[in-house]
Amino acid sequence: MESLELQIAEWRSFVGRQPAVGGRDMEELETHLRDQVADLNAAGLADDEAFLVAVKRMGGLDVLSREFAREHSGRLWRQLVLSGAEDDAAAVDNRWPEALLFAVGAAVAIQIARVVAAFPEEEPAWLFRNAILLVLPFLAGWFARRRQLPRRQSLVLAGSFLAAAVAINVYPWGDGGTTQGLATVHLLVVLWFVVAYAYIGGDVASHEKRMDFVRFSGEWFIYYVLIALGGGVLMALTAGILGPAGIDAERIAEWVIPSGAAGAVIVAALLVESKQRVVENMAPVLTMLFTPLFAVMLTVAAFAYALTGFGRAFDRELLGLFDVLMVVVLGLVLYGMSARDRSKPPGWMDRIQLVAVVGALLLDVMVLVSMATRIGDLGLTANRVAALGLNLLLLVNLAMTAWLSFRFLSERGTFHRVERWQTAYLPVFAVWAAAVVVVLPPAFSFA
């Protein structure tokens, strides 16, 4: 069975490189291929024989792509197959008005909330709790429209945002409470998974679509940072130019920055969708640059802390820094997987990635030991429970990733298994984040 999965992975990699085939079409082609293989298996053929016959039956890629294009006339890649690059450019341009409409909606929503809250003169807690709820529904709505989400899935999407709004606002939060801050941060994680539901068109069982969203998240982050940096330079130049004229640049910033930050969420998503192939070329470069650096840093840190005392109690700030570091490493691993050619054999970058994962795993064990010591001495708090849960989730994820990566490098497993493990584990983080939002605050009396 692993041999068959490897052959299918190689076939996907080859077919996926063809400009005529998009993400959804790839799913349909693979389903068709697997159905053919299953029928041939039932007829008595072995996996390898069934795969070769199934591929032969599917015919040439160009013929198959054109047939799919005629059947699915509304898709962008139909224009690539039947019309050429000019039609493709026109289709991309047609996305802008609709995306900008959603971006303006997000900008207006956040600006109305800012005015009502009298921010920055006042800093009401409800504004910070609800800021993300005022923006991400517009991003999810844009994806729902682009993916033509069915009515049932659309109701699930809307209900998820409504439930999140109720959960974050009905609790009797105290002023400056720890649980309120934890709930606000974890709400962002929960809602990003809700956006994922819209992005993958409600097909939560598809591992490939989950990995597509991982790739989107990394690319979206790159574009958003670039937009933010450009906006920062623009605001600095504006302040320098208008300052001598007696115009208060700070007042302008109060209006521009919140709306710009909200609208950029949708604009960055549009850029990812429109320029996908450009950013896909960036992904391998970024992983090739940062994975070795993180691997070296994690290895040095693991050895340094192990030699200075395994059971040493880290302070609170260092524990938090380690948690952030391990989350970044996990994100880097996921992004690297999303950019990897599945058909290639194990390479030196896979070995470096394993070193980074093992280094993060060792640090996680040290953090858990230190955290257990602190809980034994000082007792449980909301912060410690949230951190403990995250570290346990990371421990399981990193340990299995290291094991499957080792099997892949020793040619006793496939990359497909590593990738499937990660995409199957992602919902666990969503469930934990939701528990922190809903369960943790009342468990600690909203302290």
Sine and cosine of phi, psi and omega as CSV:
sin_phi,cos_phi,sin_psi,cos_psi,sin_omega,cos_omega
0.00,0.00,-0.62,0.79,0.02,-1.00
-0.90,0.43,-0.57,0.82,0.05,-1.00
-0.89,0.45,-0.67,0.74,0.03,-1.00
-0.90,0.44,-0.70,0.71,0.00,-1.00
-0.89,0.46,-0.60,0.80,0.04,-1.00
-0.91,0.40,-0.66,0.75,0.03,-1.00
-0.90,0.44,-0.67,0.74,0.02,-1.00
-0.91,0.42,-0.63,0.78,0.04,-1.00
-0.88,0.47,-0.66,0.75,0.03,-1.00
-0.91,0.41,-0.66,0.75,0.05,-1.00
-0.88,0.47,-0.68,0.73,0.03,-1.00
-0.87,0.49,-0.69,0.73,-0.03,-1.00
-0.88,0.47,-0.66,0.75,0.01,-1.00
-0.92,0.39,-0.76,0.65,-0.05,-1.00
-0.91,0.41,-0.61,0.79,-0.04,-1.00
-0.91,0.42,-0.36,0.93,0.02,-1.00
-0.98,0.19,-0.20,0.98,-0.01,-1.00
-0.97,0.26,0.74,-0.67,-0.04,-1.00
-0.90,0.44,-0.27,0.96,-0.06,-1.00
-0.99,0.12,-0.19,0.98,-0.15,-0.99
-0.92,-0.39,0.85,-0.53,0.05,-1.00
-0.99,-0.11,-0.03,-1.00,-0.07,-1.00
-0.89,0.47,-0.75,0.66,-0.02,-1.00
-0.92,0.40,-0.61,0.79,0.00,-1.00
-0.91,0.41,-0.56,0.83,0.05,-1.00
-0.88,0.48,-0.64,0.77,0.03,-1.00
-0.89,0.46,-0.68,0.73,-0.01,-1.00
-0.91,0.41,-0.66,0.75,0.02,-1.00
-0.89,0.45,-0.69,0.72,-0.01,-1.00
-0.91,0.41,-0.66,0.75,0.04,-1.00
-0.86,0.51,-0.68,0.73,0.03,-1.00
-0.88,0.47,-0.69,0.72,0.01,-1.00
-0.89,0.46,-0.72,0.69,-0.01,-1.00
-0.90,0.43,-0.60,0.80,0.05,-1.00
-0.89,0.45,-0.66,0.75,0.03,-1.00
-0.89,0.45,-0.69,0.73,0.00,-1.00
-0.89,0.45,-0.68,0.73,0.00,-1.00
-0.88,0.47,-0.66,0.75,0.02,-1.00
-0.90,0.45,-0.65,0.76,-0.01,-1.00
-0.95,0.32,-0.57,0.82,0.10,-0.99
-0.87,0.48,-0.68,0.73,0.01,-1.00
-0.90,0.44,-0.44,0.90,0.02,-1.00
-0.99,0.12,-0.06,1.00,0.08,-1.00
0.94,-0.33,0.02,1.00,0.00,-1.00
-0.99,0.13,0.52,-0.85,0.09,-1.00
-0.96,0.28,0.23,-0.97,-0.07,-1.00
-0.84,0.54,-0.74,0.67,-0.04,-1.00
-0.89,0.46,-0.68,0.73,0.01,-1.00
-0.91,0.41,-0.70,0.72,-0.01,-1.00
-0.88,0.47,-0.63,0.78,-0.01,-1.00
-0.89,0.45,-0.73,0.68,-0.04,-1.00
-0.89,0.45,-0.68,0.73,0.00,-1.00
-0.92,0.40,-0.64,0.77,-0.01,-1.00
-0.89,0.45,-0.69,0.73,0.03,-1.00
-0.89,0.45,-0.66,0.75,0.01,-1.00
-0.89,0.45,-0.65,0.76,-0.02,-1.00
-0.91,0.41,-0.52,0.85,-0.04,-1.00
-0.94,0.33,-0.33,0.94,0.10,-1.00
0.99,0.13,-0.12,-0.99,-0.03,-1.00
-0.93,0.37,0.53,-0.85,-0.05,-1.00
-0.91,0.42,-0.67,0.74,-0.03,-1.00
-0.89,0.46,-0.69,0.72,0.01,-1.00
-0.90,0.44,-0.71,0.71,-0.01,-1.00
-0.90,0.44,-0.64,0.77,0.00,-1.00
-0.90,0.43,-0.67,0.75,0.00,-1.00
-0.92,0.38,-0.60,0.80,0.05,-1.00
-0.89,0.45,-0.71,0.71,0.05,-1.00
-0.89,0.46,-0.62,0.79,-0.02,-1.00
-0.88,0.48,-0.65,0.76,0.00,-1.00
-0.93,0.37,-0.55,0.83,-0.03,-1.00
-0.98,0.22,-0.51,0.86,-0.06,-1.00
-0.88,-0.48,0.96,0.28,-0.18,-0.98
-0.95,0.33,-0.28,0.96,-0.06,-1.00
-1.00,0.05,0.00,1.00,-0.12,-0.99
-1.00,0.01,0.49,-0.87,-0.03,-1.00
-0.89,0.46,-0.66,0.75,-0.09,-1.00
-0.93,0.36,-0.30,0.95,0.11,-0.99
-0.85,0.52,-0.62,0.79,-0.01,-1.00
-0.93,0.36,-0.54,0.84,0.06,-1.00
-0.90,0.43,-0.63,0.78,-0.06,-1.00
-0.98,0.22,-0.68,0.73,-0.19,-0.98
-0.99,-0.16,-0.39,0.92,-0.15,-0.99
-0.85,-0.53,-0.58,0.81,0.02,-1.00
0.93,-0.38,-0.11,-0.99,-0.14,-0.99
-0.93,0.38,-0.51,0.86,-0.02,-1.00
-0.90,0.43,-0.66,0.75,0.04,-1.00
-0.91,0.42,-0.59,0.81,0.03,-1.00
-0.88,0.47,-0.71,0.70,0.00,-1.00
-0.89,0.46,-0.62,0.78,0.02,-1.00
-0.91,0.42,-0.64,0.77,0.01,-1.00
-0.90,0.44,-0.65,0.76,0.03,-1.00
-0.90,0.44,-0.68,0.73,0.01,-1.00
-0.88,0.47,-0.55,0.83,-0.02,-1.00
-0.94,0.35,-0.26,0.97,0.03,-1.00
-0.97,0.24,-0.44,0.90,-0.15,-0.99
-0.88,0.47,-0.75,0.66,-0.04,-1.00
-0.84,0.54,-0.69,0.72,-0.02,-1.00
-0.92,0.40,-0.69,0.72,0.01,-1.00
-0.90,0.44,-0.66,0.75,0.01,-1.00
-0.91,0.42,-0.54,0.84,0.05,-1.00
-0.89,0.46,-0.70,0.71,0.05,-1.00
-0.92,0.39,-0.61,0.80,0.01,-1.00
-0.90,0.43,-0.67,0.74,0.04,-1.00
-0.90,0.44,-0.63,0.77,0.05,-1.00
-0.85,0.52,-0.70,0.72,0.04,-1.00
-0.91,0.43,-0.66,0.75,0.00,-1.00
-0.90,0.44,-0.67,0.75,0.01,-1.00
-0.92,0.38,-0.67,0.74,-0.01,-1.00
-0.87,0.49,-0.71,0.70,-0.03,-1.00
-0.94,0.33,-0.51,0.86,0.00,-1.00
-0.95,0.30,-0.63,0.78,0.06,-1.00
-0.88,0.47,-0.69,0.72,0.02,-1.00
-0.89,0.46,-0.63,0.78,0.00,-1.00
-0.90,0.44,-0.68,0.73,-0.01,-1.00
-0.91,0.40,-0.69,0.72,0.01,-1.00
-0.88,0.47,-0.61,0.79,-0.02,-1.00
-0.99,0.15,-0.12,0.99,-0.05,-1.00
0.84,0.55,0.60,0.80,0.05,-1.00
-0.98,0.18,0.67,-0.74,0.21,0.98
-0.99,-0.10,0.01,1.00,0.04,-1.00
-0.86,0.51,-0.66,0.75,0.09,-1.00
-0.92,-0.39,0.45,-0.89,0.01,-1.00
-0.76,-0.65,0.93,0.38,-0.03,-1.00
-0.92,0.39,0.59,-0.81,-0.06,-1.00
-0.91,0.41,-0.53,0.85,-0.05,-1.00
-0.89,0.45,-0.49,0.87,0.00,-1.00
-0.91,0.40,-0.69,0.72,-0.01,-1.00
-0.94,0.34,-0.58,0.82,0.03,-1.00
-0.91,0.42,-0.58,0.82,-0.14,-0.99
-0.97,-0.22,-0.04,1.00,-0.08,-1.00
-0.84,0.55,-0.71,0.70,-0.04,-1.00
-0.94,0.34,-0.48,0.88,0.05,-1.00
-0.94,0.33,-0.30,0.95,0.02,-1.00
-1.00,0.04,-0.20,0.98,-0.11,-0.99
-0.92,-0.40,-0.80,0.60,-0.13,-0.99
-0.89,0.46,-0.50,0.86,0.09,-1.00
-0.85,0.52,-0.51,0.86,0.03,-1.00
-0.94,0.34,-0.63,0.77,0.06,-1.00
-0.91,0.43,-0.71,0.70,0.02,-1.00
-0.89,0.45,-0.63,0.78,0.03,-1.00
-0.89,0.45,-0.62,0.78,0.03,-1.00
-0.90,0.43,-0.69,0.73,0.04,-1.00
-0.91,0.42,-0.65,0.76,0.01,-1.00
-0.87,0.50,-0.62,0.78,0.02,-1.00
-0.95,0.33,-0.68,0.74,0.00,-1.00
-0.91,0.40,-0.61,0.80,-0.02,-1.00
-1.00,0.06,-0.03,1.00,-0.03,-1.00
0.80,0.60,0.82,0.57,-0.05,-1.00
-0.88,0.47,0.78,-0.63,0.01,-1.00
-0.88,0.47,0.25,-0.97,-0.08,-1.00
-0.86,0.52,-0.70,0.71,-0.05,-1.00
-0.89,0.46,-0.73,0.68,0.02,-1.00
-0.91,0.41,-0.55,0.84,0.04,-1.00
-0.91,0.42,-0.63,0.78,0.05,-1.00
-0.91,0.41,-0.63,0.78,0.07,-1.00
-0.88,0.47,-0.68,0.74,0.00,-1.00
-0.89,0.47,-0.76,0.65,0.00,-1.00
-0.90,0.44,-0.64,0.77,0.02,-1.00
-0.90,0.44,-0.55,0.83,0.03,-1.00
-0.91,0.42,-0.69,0.72,0.03,-1.00
-0.92,0.39,-0.63,0.78,0.03,-1.00
-0.90,0.44,-0.69,0.72,0.02,-1.00
-0.89,0.47,-0.65,0.76,0.02,-1.00
-0.90,0.43,-0.65,0.76,0.02,-1.00
-0.89,0.45,-0.65,0.76,0.02,-1.00
-0.92,0.40,-0.72,0.70,-0.06,-1.00
-0.88,0.48,-0.62,0.79,-0.09,-1.00
-0.99,0.10,-0.21,0.98,-0.09,-1.00
-0.91,-0.42,-0.31,0.95,-0.07,-1.00
-1.00,0.08,-0.33,0.94,-0.03,-1.00
-0.95,0.33,0.56,-0.83,0.02,-1.00
-0.99,0.14,0.98,0.22,-0.05,-1.00
-0.92,0.38,0.62,-0.78,0.12,-0.99
-1.00,0.03,0.21,-0.98,0.00,-1.00
-0.95,0.31,0.86,-0.51,0.07,-1.00
0.93,0.37,0.43,0.91,-0.03,-1.00
-0.94,0.34,0.52,-0.85,0.02,-1.00
-0.91,0.41,-0.68,0.74,-0.05,-1.00
-0.90,0.43,-0.51,0.86,0.03,-1.00
-0.91,0.41,-0.69,0.73,0.03,-1.00
-0.90,0.43,-0.67,0.74,0.03,-1.00
-0.89,0.46,-0.69,0.73,0.00,-1.00
-0.90,0.45,-0.63,0.78,-0.01,-1.00
-0.91,0.42,-0.70,0.72,0.00,-1.00
-0.91,0.41,-0.71,0.70,-0.04,-1.00
-0.95,0.30,-0.39,0.92,0.08,-1.00
-0.89,0.46,-0.60,0.80,0.06,-1.00
-0.86,0.52,-0.68,0.73,0.01,-1.00
-0.89,0.45,-0.71,0.70,-0.01,-1.00
-0.86,0.51,-0.74,0.68,-0.06,-1.00
-0.94,0.34,-0.47,0.88,0.07,-1.00
-0.92,0.40,-0.57,0.82,0.09,-1.00
-0.94,0.34,-0.51,0.86,0.10,-1.00
-0.91,0.41,-0.65,0.76,0.10,-1.00
-0.87,0.50,-0.63,0.78,0.04,-1.00
-0.85,0.52,-0.62,0.78,0.02,-1.00
-0.86,0.51,-0.67,0.74,0.04,-1.00
-0.94,0.34,-0.63,0.78,-0.05,-1.00
-0.89,0.46,-0.67,0.74,-0.05,-1.00
-1.00,0.03,0.14,0.99,0.07,-1.00
0.93,0.35,0.45,0.89,0.03,-1.00
0.98,0.17,0.03,1.00,-0.02,-1.00
-1.00,0.05,0.97,0.24,-0.12,-0.99
-0.95,0.32,-0.28,0.96,-0.04,-1.00
-0.99,0.10,-0.18,0.98,-0.08,-1.00
-0.99,0.11,0.91,-0.42,0.06,-1.00
-0.93,0.38,-0.59,0.81,-0.01,-1.00
-0.90,0.44,-0.66,0.75,-0.01,-1.00
-0.94,0.34,-0.55,0.83,0.09,-1.00
-0.88,0.47,-0.68,0.73,0.03,-1.00
-0.92,0.38,-0.55,0.84,0.09,-1.00
-0.87,0.49,-0.62,0.78,0.01,-1.00
-0.94,0.33,-0.55,0.83,0.10,-1.00
-0.87,0.50,-0.71,0.70,0.02,-1.00
-0.89,0.45,-0.68,0.73,0.04,-1.00
-0.86,0.51,-0.70,0.72,-0.04,-1.00
-0.86,0.50,-0.69,0.73,0.03,-1.00
-0.91,0.42,-0.69,0.72,0.00,-1.00
-0.93,0.38,-0.63,0.78,0.04,-1.00
-0.87,0.49,-0.68,0.73,0.00,-1.00
-0.87,0.49,-0.66,0.75,0.01,-1.00
-0.87,0.49,-0.76,0.65,-0.03,-1.00
-0.91,0.40,-0.63,0.78,-0.02,-1.00
-0.91,0.42,-0.67,0.74,0.05,-1.00
-0.88,0.48,-0.68,0.73,0.02,-1.00
-0.89,0.47,-0.67,0.74,0.04,-1.00
-0.89,0.45,-0.68,0.73,-0.01,-1.00
-0.89,0.45,-0.67,0.74,0.03,-1.00
-0.90,0.44,-0.68,0.73,0.05,-1.00
-0.90,0.44,-0.65,0.76,0.04,-1.00
-0.90,0.43,-0.61,0.80,0.04,-1.00
-0.90,0.44,-0.67,0.74,0.04,-1.00
-0.90,0.44,-0.67,0.74,0.01,-1.00
-0.88,0.47,-0.69,0.72,-0.01,-1.00
-0.92,0.40,-0.62,0.78,0.03,-1.00
-0.90,0.44,-0.68,0.73,0.04,-1.00
-0.91,0.41,-0.63,0.78,0.03,-1.00
-0.88,0.47,-0.69,0.72,0.02,-1.00
-0.89,0.46,-0.65,0.76,0.00,-1.00
-0.92,0.39,-0.57,0.82,-0.03,-1.00
-0.98,0.19,-0.67,0.74,-0.10,-1.00
-1.00,0.06,-0.31,0.95,-0.02,-1.00
-0.84,0.54,-0.76,0.65,0.00,-1.00
-0.88,0.47,-0.38,0.92,0.00,-1.00
-0.99,0.10,0.03,1.00,0.03,-1.00
0.99,0.12,0.18,0.98,0.02,-1.00
-1.00,0.04,0.75,-0.66,-0.04,-1.00
-0.98,0.22,0.97,-0.23,-0.03,-1.00
-0.93,0.37,-0.44,0.90,0.01,-1.00
-0.91,0.41,-0.60,0.80,0.03,-1.00
-0.92,0.40,-0.60,0.80,0.06,-1.00
-0.91,0.42,-0.68,0.73,-0.01,-1.00
-0.88,0.47,-0.57,0.82,0.02,-1.00
-0.86,0.50,-0.52,0.86,0.00,-1.00
-1.00,0.00,-0.63,0.78,-0.14,-0.99
-0.98,0.19,-0.71,0.71,-0.14,-0.99
-0.90,0.45,-0.76,0.65,0.01,-1.00
-0.87,0.49,-0.71,0.70,0.00,-1.00
-0.92,0.40,-0.64,0.77,0.02,-1.00
-0.90,0.43,-0.67,0.74,0.01,-1.00
-0.90,0.44,-0.62,0.78,0.01,-1.00
-0.95,0.33,-0.74,0.68,-0.01,-1.00
-0.90,0.43,-0.54,0.84,-0.01,-1.00
-0.91,0.42,-0.39,0.92,0.05,-1.00
-0.86,0.50,-0.69,0.72,-0.01,-1.00
-0.98,0.18,-0.60,0.80,0.00,-1.00
-0.89,0.45,-0.67,0.74,0.04,-1.00
-0.88,0.48,-0.65,0.76,0.04,-1.00
-0.90,0.44,-0.63,0.77,0.03,-1.00
-0.89,0.45,-0.67,0.75,0.00,-1.00
-0.90,0.44,-0.63,0.78,0.05,-1.00
-0.89,0.46,-0.72,0.69,-0.02,-1.00
-0.91,0.42,-0.60,0.80,-0.09,-1.00
-0.99,0.14,-0.56,0.83,-0.11,-0.99
-0.89,-0.45,0.63,0.78,-0.16,-0.99
-0.86,0.52,-0.71,0.71,-0.07,-1.00
-0.92,0.39,-0.50,0.86,0.03,-1.00
-0.91,0.41,-0.72,0.69,-0.05,-1.00
-0.95,0.31,-0.52,0.85,0.05,-1.00
-0.87,0.49,-0.49,0.87,0.09,-1.00
-0.95,0.31,-0.45,0.89,0.03,-1.00
-0.97,0.24,-0.54,0.84,-0.11,-0.99
-0.85,0.52,-0.77,0.64,0.03,-1.00
-0.88,0.47,-0.56,0.83,0.01,-1.00
-0.91,0.40,-0.70,0.71,-0.01,-1.00
-0.90,0.43,-0.68,0.73,0.01,-1.00
-0.92,0.38,-0.59,0.81,0.03,-1.00
-0.91,0.40,-0.51,0.86,-0.01,-1.00
-0.99,0.17,-0.74,0.67,-0.17,-0.98
-1.00,0.02,-0.47,0.88,-0.02,-1.00
-0.87,0.49,-0.74,0.67,0.05,-1.00
-0.88,0.48,-0.61,0.79,-0.02,-1.00
-0.91,0.43,-0.70,0.71,0.03,-1.00
-0.92,0.39,-0.59,0.81,0.01,-1.00
-0.88,0.47,-0.70,0.72,0.03,-1.00
-0.91,0.42,-0.72,0.69,-0.03,-1.00
-0.89,0.46,-0.69,0.73,-0.01,-1.00
-0.92,0.39,-0.64,0.77,0.02,-1.00
-0.90,0.43,-0.71,0.70,0.02,-1.00
-0.89,0.46,-0.70,0.71,-0.01,-1.00
-0.90,0.45,-0.67,0.74,-0.01,-1.00
-0.89,0.46,-0.71,0.70,0.00,-1.00
-0.92,0.38,-0.64,0.77,-0.04,-1.00
-0.89,0.46,-0.73,0.69,-0.03,-1.00
-0.96,0.27,-0.51,0.86,0.05,-1.00
-0.93,0.37,-0.65,0.76,-0.02,-1.00
-0.95,0.30,-0.49,0.87,-0.02,-1.00
-1.00,0.06,-0.01,1.00,0.03,-1.00
0.76,-0.65,0.96,-0.27,-0.06,-1.00
-0.89,0.46,-0.63,0.77,-0.07,-1.00
-1.00,-0.01,0.22,0.98,-0.04,-1.00
-0.90,0.44,0.69,-0.72,-0.03,-1.00
-0.99,0.15,0.93,-0.37,0.08,-1.00
-0.96,0.26,0.50,-0.87,0.05,-1.00
-0.98,0.19,0.14,-0.99,-0.12,-0.99
-0.88,0.47,-0.66,0.75,-0.04,-1.00
-0.91,0.41,-0.64,0.77,-0.01,-1.00
-0.93,0.36,-0.61,0.79,0.06,-1.00
-0.88,0.48,-0.69,0.72,0.04,-1.00
-0.89,0.45,-0.64,0.77,0.02,-1.00
-0.90,0.44,-0.65,0.76,0.04,-1.00
-0.90,0.44,-0.64,0.77,0.03,-1.00
-0.88,0.48,-0.71,0.71,0.03,-1.00
-0.88,0.48,-0.68,0.74,-0.02,-1.00
-0.88,0.48,-0.69,0.72,-0.02,-1.00
-0.93,0.37,-0.58,0.81,0.07,-1.00
-0.91,0.42,-0.65,0.76,0.04,-1.00
-0.89,0.45,-0.67,0.74,0.01,-1.00
-0.88,0.47,-0.70,0.72,0.04,-1.00
-0.87,0.49,-0.68,0.73,0.05,-1.00
-0.88,0.47,-0.65,0.76,0.02,-1.00
-0.91,0.42,-0.65,0.76,0.04,-1.00
-0.89,0.46,-0.73,0.69,0.00,-1.00
-0.89,0.46,-0.69,0.73,-0.02,-1.00
-0.91,0.41,-0.63,0.78,0.06,-1.00
-0.89,0.46,-0.65,0.76,0.04,-1.00
-0.90,0.44,-0.65,0.76,-0.04,-1.00
-0.91,0.41,-0.41,0.91,-0.04,-1.00
-0.99,-0.12,-0.10,0.99,-0.10,-0.99
-0.99,0.17,0.60,-0.80,0.12,-0.99
-0.98,0.21,0.92,-0.39,-0.11,-0.99
-0.91,0.41,-0.35,0.94,-0.07,-1.00
-0.99,0.13,-0.23,0.97,-0.06,-1.00
-0.98,0.21,0.54,-0.84,0.07,-1.00
-0.96,0.29,0.16,-0.99,0.02,-1.00
-0.83,0.55,0.67,-0.75,-0.01,-1.00
-0.77,-0.64,-0.07,-1.00,-0.07,-1.00
-0.92,0.38,-0.51,0.86,0.02,-1.00
-0.92,0.38,-0.56,0.83,0.07,-1.00
-0.91,0.42,-0.59,0.81,0.02,-1.00
-0.94,0.35,-0.65,0.76,0.04,-1.00
-0.91,0.42,-0.63,0.77,0.03,-1.00
-0.89,0.46,-0.63,0.78,0.05,-1.00
-0.90,0.44,-0.63,0.78,0.05,-1.00
-0.87,0.48,-0.68,0.74,0.02,-1.00
-0.90,0.44,-0.66,0.75,0.00,-1.00
-0.91,0.41,-0.69,0.72,0.00,-1.00
-0.91,0.42,-0.64,0.77,0.06,-1.00
-0.88,0.48,-0.69,0.72,0.04,-1.00
-0.90,0.43,-0.60,0.80,0.01,-1.00
-0.90,0.43,-0.69,0.73,0.03,-1.00
-0.89,0.45,-0.67,0.74,0.03,-1.00
-0.90,0.43,-0.61,0.80,0.01,-1.00
-0.90,0.44,-0.66,0.76,0.04,-1.00
-0.88,0.47,-0.69,0.72,0.02,-1.00
-0.88,0.47,-0.67,0.74,0.01,-1.00
-0.89,0.46,-0.68,0.73,0.00,-1.00
-0.90,0.44,-0.63,0.77,0.05,-1.00
-0.90,0.45,-0.72,0.70,0.02,-1.00
-0.90,0.43,-0.62,0.78,-0.01,-1.00
-0.92,0.39,-0.64,0.77,0.04,-1.00
-0.89,0.46,-0.61,0.79,0.04,-1.00
-0.90,0.43,-0.70,0.72,0.00,-1.00
-0.91,0.42,-0.64,0.76,0.01,-1.00
-0.92,0.40,-0.62,0.79,0.04,-1.00
-0.90,0.43,-0.59,0.81,-0.03,-1.00
-0.99,0.11,-0.64,0.77,-0.17,-0.99
-0.92,-0.39,-0.17,0.98,0.00,-1.00
1.00,0.03,0.04,-1.00,-0.03,-1.00
-1.00,0.08,0.65,-0.76,0.18,-0.98
-0.75,-0.66,0.18,-0.98,0.01,-1.00
-0.87,0.49,-0.68,0.73,0.01,-1.00
-0.87,0.49,-0.69,0.73,-0.04,-1.00
-0.93,0.36,-0.61,0.79,0.04,-1.00
-0.91,0.42,-0.70,0.71,0.00,-1.00
-0.89,0.46,-0.70,0.72,0.00,-1.00
-0.92,0.39,-0.66,0.75,0.01,-1.00
-0.88,0.47,-0.70,0.71,0.02,-1.00
-0.88,0.48,-0.70,0.72,0.01,-1.00
-0.88,0.47,-0.70,0.72,-0.04,-1.00
-0.92,0.39,-0.57,0.82,0.06,-1.00
-0.92,0.38,-0.65,0.76,0.06,-1.00
-0.89,0.46,-0.67,0.74,0.02,-1.00
-0.91,0.41,-0.60,0.80,0.01,-1.00
-0.87,0.50,-0.75,0.66,0.00,-1.00
-0.89,0.45,-0.72,0.70,-0.04,-1.00
-0.89,0.46,-0.76,0.65,-0.06,-1.00
-0.92,0.39,-0.62,0.79,-0.01,-1.00
-0.90,0.44,-0.73,0.68,0.01,-1.00
-0.93,0.37,-0.60,0.80,0.05,-1.00
-0.88,0.48,-0.68,0.73,0.02,-1.00
-0.89,0.46,-0.68,0.73,-0.02,-1.00
-0.91,0.41,-0.74,0.68,-0.01,-1.00
-0.92,0.39,-0.59,0.81,0.05,-1.00
-0.91,0.41,-0.64,0.77,0.04,-1.00
-0.89,0.46,-0.68,0.73,0.03,-1.00
-0.90,0.44,-0.61,0.79,0.03,-1.00
-0.91,0.42,-0.69,0.72,-0.01,-1.00
-0.92,0.39,-0.52,0.86,0.03,-1.00
-1.00,0.02,0.14,0.99,0.05,-1.00
0.87,0.49,0.53,0.85,0.12,-0.99
-0.95,-0.31,0.05,1.00,0.04,-1.00
-0.50,-0.87,0.01,-1.00,-0.02,-1.00
-0.88,-0.47,0.38,-0.92,0.07,-1.00
-0.90,0.43,-0.48,0.88,0.03,-1.00
-0.83,0.55,-0.62,0.79,-0.01,-1.00
-0.93,0.37,-0.63,0.77,0.04,-1.00
-0.89,0.46,-0.71,0.70,-0.03,-1.00
-0.91,0.42,-0.68,0.73,0.00,-1.00
-0.89,0.45,-0.60,0.80,0.03,-1.00
-0.86,0.50,-0.72,0.69,-0.04,-1.00
-0.91,0.42,-0.72,0.70,-0.04,-1.00
-0.93,0.36,-0.52,0.85,0.03,-1.00
-0.96,0.29,-0.45,0.89,-0.06,-1.00
-1.00,0.08,-0.36,0.93,-0.08,-1.00
-0.80,0.60,-0.69,0.72,0.00,-1.00
-0.87,0.50,-0.38,0.93,0.03,-1.00
-0.89,0.46,-0.64,0.77,0.05,-1.00
-0.90,0.43,-0.61,0.79,0.02,-1.00
-0.90,0.43,-0.67,0.74,0.00,-1.00
-0.90,0.43,-0.68,0.74,0.01,-1.00
-0.90,0.43,-0.69,0.72,0.02,-1.00
-0.87,0.50,-0.66,0.75,0.03,-1.00
-0.90,0.44,-0.60,0.80,0.03,-1.00
-0.91,0.42,-0.62,0.78,0.03,-1.00
-0.91,0.42,-0.59,0.81,0.00,-1.00
-0.95,0.31,-0.67,0.74,-0.18,-0.98
-0.99,-0.12,-0.68,0.73,-0.15,-0.99
-1.00,-0.04,-0.67,0.74,-0.13,-0.99
-0.89,0.46,-0.71,0.71,-0.04,-1.00
-0.84,0.55,-0.80,0.60,0.02,-1.00
-0.91,0.41,-0.49,0.87,0.01,-1.00
-0.90,0.43,-0.46,0.89,0.02,-1.00
-0.92,-0.40,0.44,0.90,0.11,-0.99
0.83,0.56,0.56,0.83,0.05,-1.00
0.83,0.55,0.50,0.87,-0.03,-1.00
-0.94,0.34,0.00,0.00,0.00,0.00
